[in-house]
C-alpha cells in the first residue's frame, strides 16, 4: 500500500504536466461516452477544463510548483541562503555587498547580463568576496514566458557570455525572470545544462516599499534551510538588510558562507 502511494507521488512529481493532460483527456472521454444527460456532460467537461487550466497556470506562474521542470527550492543545510535578482545596480548592490561582507555571509546573485556588462566591477567584487553568480537572462524580458525556445536559449547564452567575459567563469545556475516556466523554457534549460534555482521564501520586496515592514515580514517567515528571494536592484532591500542580518544572528538563524556555497554548487 505504502509502496503504491510512494510510486504515485513519484510519478506526480516527475510528470505533473503529462498527468494533467491525461486528467483532461479522461474527463472529456468519460463525459462524452458515458454521460447521457447533456447538461451534466457539459458541466463535467467544463469543470474538468477549468481544473486543467488552473493547474497549468500554476505551473507557468508559480516556479516552486516544479510543474515543467525540477528546480532547487531549498538550501541543503540548516542555514539560510540569500539570493538576489535583477542586479547589479551601482548603488543598492554595493550597499548589499557591504552588509554581507560585514556579517561574513555569502549569497547567490542572479544577474541580468546587460547590467553585468554595465557594472563589471560589481560582478568581480561579488566573485572576490565569495558570492556565486547566477544567470537571470540577458535582458529580463517582461514576456519571457511568450518566447520561443530559441529566444530563451539566446537570452541565457548571452547572459552567460557577459558574465564569463568578466569573471572567466561560466554561471551554472539559472533563475527565470518572474519565475516563469513552460515547455520551451524547460527544454532550453535541459539542453544548455544550467541548474534551475527557485526559492522557498519570497520576500515581496518588489511590492513592500517600507524597509521596516519588509524586514519584519522576512523575520516572521524565515526558517533554516530556506532559499530567500530578494532583489539587489531595490533601495528598500538594501536599506533593511543590515538590520535583518543582525536580527537573524540574534535569533540564531545563520546564513550560508562562501565555503558552503562552493560545496552546494558542486
SETOR-162498 format. One line per 4 residues: number of its first residue (from 0); their letters; for each residue x negated, y negated, z negated of C-alpha. Coordinates in nm, 3 decimals. Each point is the difference from the previous one (the first is absolute). Example, Ala and Ser with C-alpha at 12.3 -4.5 7.8 and 13.67 -1.06 7.14 Angstrom:
! residues 2
0) as) -1.230/0.450/-0.780; -0.137/-0.344/0.066;
END
This chain:
! residues 266
0) xxxx) 0.000/0.000/0.000; -0.271/-0.248/-0.103; -0.213/0.104/0.298; 0.289/-0.078/0.234;
4) xxxx) 0.058/-0.339/-0.163; -0.370/-0.085/0.028; 0.002/0.107/0.365; 0.297/-0.228/0.071;
8) xxxx) -0.175/-0.290/-0.176; -0.317/0.063/0.199; 0.188/0.005/0.330; 0.185/-0.319/-0.088;
12) xxxx) -0.322/-0.182/-0.089; -0.165/0.111/0.324; 0.292/-0.032/0.241; 0.239/-0.268/-0.127;
16) xxxx) 0.071/-0.140/0.347; 0.060/0.341/0.160; 0.228/0.105/-0.283; 0.193/-0.326/0.033;
20) xxxx) 0.049/0.063/0.373; 0.105/0.358/-0.071; 0.251/-0.127/-0.256; 0.159/-0.235/0.254;
24) xxxx) 0.010/0.274/0.265; 0.168/0.247/-0.234; 0.256/-0.258/-0.116; 0.099/-0.085/0.356;
28) xxxx) -0.001/0.366/0.108; 0.218/0.115/-0.290; 0.245/-0.290/0.033; 0.031/0.052/0.376;
32) xxxx) 0.054/0.377/-0.005; 0.165/0.083/-0.329; 0.205/-0.303/-0.106; 0.332/-0.019/0.179;
36) xxxx) 0.143/-0.318/-0.150; -0.129/-0.291/0.212; 0.000/-0.251/-0.284; -0.193/0.234/-0.232;
40) xxxx) -0.236/0.091/0.283; -0.097/-0.362/0.066; -0.020/-0.079/-0.369; -0.254/0.280/-0.051;
44) xxxx) -0.199/-0.097/0.311; -0.013/-0.370/-0.085; -0.087/0.065/-0.365; -0.280/0.234/0.103;
48) xxxx) -0.131/-0.259/0.245; -0.001/-0.270/-0.267; -0.196/0.225/-0.236; -0.246/0.078/0.282;
52) xxxx) -0.065/-0.365/0.080; -0.031/-0.098/-0.367; -0.268/0.265/-0.051; -0.168/-0.101/0.326;
56) xxxx) 0.000/-0.366/-0.106; -0.158/0.093/-0.333; -0.266/0.184/0.197; -0.080/-0.304/0.214;
60) xxxx) 0.012/-0.269/-0.269; -0.098/0.181/-0.322; -0.360/0.119/0.036; -0.012/0.204/-0.326;
64) xxxx) 0.278/0.223/0.136; -0.266/0.179/0.212; 0.259/0.059/0.270; -0.205/-0.006/0.322;
68) xxxx) -0.345/0.055/-0.149; -0.153/0.092/-0.331; -0.178/-0.285/-0.176; -0.173/-0.040/-0.334;
72) xxxx) 0.214/-0.194/-0.247; -0.171/0.075/-0.331; -0.355/-0.032/-0.126; -0.167/0.328/-0.089;
76) xxxx) -0.095/-0.088/-0.357; 0.142/-0.150/-0.318; -0.103/-0.344/0.122; 0.184/-0.259/0.207;
80) xxxx) -0.107/-0.085/0.353; 0.058/-0.360/0.109; 0.043/-0.056/0.373; 0.025/-0.332/0.185;
84) xxxx) 0.155/-0.056/0.343; -0.002/-0.274/0.265; -0.338/-0.161/-0.072; -0.257/-0.124/-0.008;
88) xxxx) 0.097/-0.354/-0.089; -0.272/-0.258/-0.054; 0.140/-0.120/-0.334; 0.215/0.263/-0.173;
92) xxxx) -0.214/0.299/0.103; -0.307/-0.159/-0.154; 0.190/-0.062/-0.325; 0.116/0.361/-0.008;
96) xxxx) -0.354/0.127/0.060; -0.123/-0.218/-0.286; 0.258/0.149/-0.238; -0.074/0.358/0.106;
100) xxxx) -0.373/-0.056/-0.040; 0.043/-0.144/-0.349; 0.190/0.311/-0.112; -0.221/0.243/0.197;
104) xxxx) 0.295/0.132/0.200; -0.009/0.131/0.355; 0.297/-0.026/0.238; 0.097/0.086/0.355;
108) xxxx) 0.053/-0.292/0.236; 0.216/0.079/0.302; -0.116/-0.277/0.227; 0.140/-0.149/0.318;
112) xxxx) -0.262/0.021/0.275; 0.031/-0.354/0.134; -0.029/-0.138/-0.355; -0.305/0.219/-0.061;
116) xxxx) -0.165/-0.154/0.307; 0.082/-0.347/-0.133; -0.146/0.072/-0.346; -0.286/0.251/0.039;
120) xxxx) -0.168/-0.127/-0.317; 0.297/0.113/-0.210; 0.004/0.343/0.164; -0.370/0.042/-0.071;
124) xxxx) 0.050/-0.116/-0.358; 0.271/0.264/-0.049; -0.241/0.271/0.110; -0.289/-0.137/-0.204;
128) xxxx) 0.214/-0.002/-0.317; 0.116/0.360/0.038; 0.343/-0.045/0.152; 0.134/0.208/0.288;
132) xxxx) 0.128/-0.147/0.325; 0.316/0.140/0.154; 0.158/-0.057/0.341; 0.319/-0.210/0.009;
136) xxxx) 0.007/-0.046/0.380; -0.163/-0.277/0.197; 0.283/-0.256/0.013; 0.266/0.135/-0.242;
140) xxxx) 0.284/-0.001/0.260; 0.334/-0.087/-0.165; 0.170/0.254/0.227; -0.262/0.271/-0.053;
144) xxxx) 0.269/0.271/-0.008; 0.103/-0.096/0.356; -0.345/0.054/0.154; -0.089/0.289/0.227;
148) xxxx) -0.254/0.256/-0.116; -0.259/-0.159/0.228; 0.055/-0.344/-0.154; -0.012/0.144/-0.353;
152) xxxx) -0.331/0.168/0.082; -0.136/-0.324/0.145; 0.091/-0.191/-0.316; -0.174/0.257/-0.218;
156) xxxx) -0.305/0.031/0.225; -0.049/-0.377/0.033; 0.012/-0.041/-0.376; -0.249/0.285/-0.041;
160) xxxx) -0.232/-0.168/0.249; 0.024/-0.338/-0.176; -0.082/0.148/-0.341; -0.273/0.228/0.132;
164) xxxx) -0.174/-0.293/0.169; -0.033/-0.167/-0.340; -0.064/0.291/-0.236; -0.149/0.262/0.235;
168) xxxx) 0.253/0.237/-0.156; 0.318/0.135/0.152; 0.307/-0.041/-0.223; 0.167/0.338/-0.044;
172) xxxx) 0.309/-0.109/-0.193; 0.305/-0.154/0.163; 0.312/-0.172/-0.124; 0.266/-0.097/0.256;
176) xxxx) 0.136/-0.356/-0.010; 0.307/-0.025/-0.226; -0.029/0.376/-0.052; 0.172/0.081/0.330;
180) xxxx) -0.022/0.357/0.127; 0.143/0.180/0.301; -0.111/0.278/0.239; -0.220/-0.236/0.206;
184) xxxx) -0.185/-0.121/-0.309; -0.032/0.353/-0.137; -0.149/0.131/0.327; -0.246/-0.290/0.021;
188) xxxx) -0.112/0.054/-0.360; -0.053/0.371/0.065; -0.193/-0.050/0.324; -0.223/-0.273/-0.143;
192) xxxx) -0.076/0.203/-0.316; 0.078/-0.283/-0.242; 0.134/0.073/-0.347; 0.335/-0.166/-0.077;
196) xxxx) 0.016/-0.157/-0.346; 0.326/-0.116/-0.154; 0.087/-0.113/-0.352; 0.191/0.107/-0.308;
200) xxxx) 0.061/-0.351/-0.136; 0.098/-0.292/0.218; -0.068/-0.330/-0.172; 0.236/-0.206/0.220;
204) xxxx) -0.253/-0.283/-0.014; 0.126/-0.110/0.342; 0.336/-0.078/-0.164; -0.089/-0.101/-0.357;
208) xxxx) -0.170/-0.338/0.024; -0.044/-0.065/-0.371; -0.332/0.149/-0.119; 0.128/0.062/-0.354;
212) xxxx) 0.312/0.181/0.118; -0.209/0.202/0.242; -0.247/0.106/-0.268; 0.278/0.101/-0.240;
216) xxxx) 0.170/0.211/0.265; -0.319/0.193/0.070; -0.080/0.043/-0.369; 0.346/0.143/-0.061;
220) xxxx) -0.020/0.260/0.277; -0.365/0.100/0.028; -0.110/0.348/-0.108; -0.328/0.197/0.025;
224) xxxx) -0.048/0.170/0.335; 0.193/-0.263/0.195; -0.108/-0.170/0.321; 0.109/-0.363/-0.024;
228) xxxx) 0.086/-0.204/0.309; -0.108/-0.364/-0.016; -0.097/-0.268/0.254; -0.326/-0.191/-0.016;
232) xxxx) 0.144/-0.256/0.243; 0.233/-0.144/-0.266; -0.088/-0.271/-0.255; 0.239/0.139/-0.264;
236) xxxx) -0.181/0.334/0.009; -0.338/-0.164/-0.044; 0.134/-0.222/-0.278; 0.145/0.282/-0.213;
240) xxxx) -0.271/0.265/0.053; -0.249/-0.104/-0.273; 0.268/0.011/-0.270; 0.141/0.325/0.137;
244) xxxx) -0.337/0.173/-0.013; -0.062/-0.125/-0.354; 0.346/0.118/-0.106; -0.049/0.346/0.153;
248) xxxx) -0.329/0.038/-0.184; 0.166/-0.088/-0.330; 0.267/0.263/0.065; -0.260/0.265/0.078;
252) xxxx) 0.090/0.023/0.370; -0.320/0.021/0.201; -0.052/-0.068/0.369; -0.221/0.176/0.253;
256) xxxx) -0.374/-0.053/0.012; -0.223/-0.006/0.307; -0.136/0.348/-0.076; 0.350/0.146/-0.031;
260) xxxx) 0.105/-0.151/0.329; -0.295/0.160/0.177; 0.104/0.341/-0.131; 0.369/-0.063/0.077;
264) xx) -0.070/-0.101/0.358; -0.203/0.313/0.080;
END
